[in-house]
């Protein structure tokens, strides 16, 4: 009986282990700056980035995976916002559990979006922010113009002082930047799609409505949808968000 050389056996063993390990790794590494995140799908026809709410990441992964599978040439990233920790690790930034839409955190987010865009060079970059993610995104598209092609603001606390008064009776988030102050400075090359459920008890529709009105008065391509029977939960909003994303894919 012929016995395989030890070296050949070791080579096969290493190869098999590498293949096994690779099955758990993302399809490719994407530069996210100092942020962490999970990558779904591949291709640079579209880059879709999903920013979670203040409750943290995780609940958006199944949708990201489904979208990447269905949309040809589309890469989807579930990004961990500054100061939060997710399955992909912790993103740089500060997060004491409150008041974290700060200038520093927003700059870190903008730098991460720019890094991804420069690395992948997509034909179109769509960024979706839910709740707190929208709170940051609504400012970033004005303070860091030219990065995002389509911004989908979902359940946006677009006027932070009014939102905090509604939630706690006073504005206790004084360090956070408020999107409504920057609405008129949004890049004219960025399309803004706002979606807030009619039954949202947290970020009520008038917050996004004010933002969109201010943006449109300055010539920004902005719109608002207020679907009936929809609340603040991602599970309630996801089909409306999906429709908005697919309408704007390349």
Buried (B, 14 or more C-beta within 10 A) or exposed (E): EEEEEEEEEEEEEEEEEEEEEEEEEBEEEBEBBEBBBBBBBBBBBBBBBBBBBBEBBEBBBEBBBBBBEEBEBBBBBBBBBBBBEBEBEBBBBEBEEEBBBBEBBBBBBBBBBBBBBEBBEBEBBBBBBBBBBBBBBBBBBBBBBEBBBBBBBBBBBBBBBBBBEBBEEEBEBEBBBBBBBBBBBBBEEBBBBBBBBEBBEBBBBBBBBBBBEBBBEEEBBBEBBBBEEBBBBBEBBBEBBBEBBEEBBB
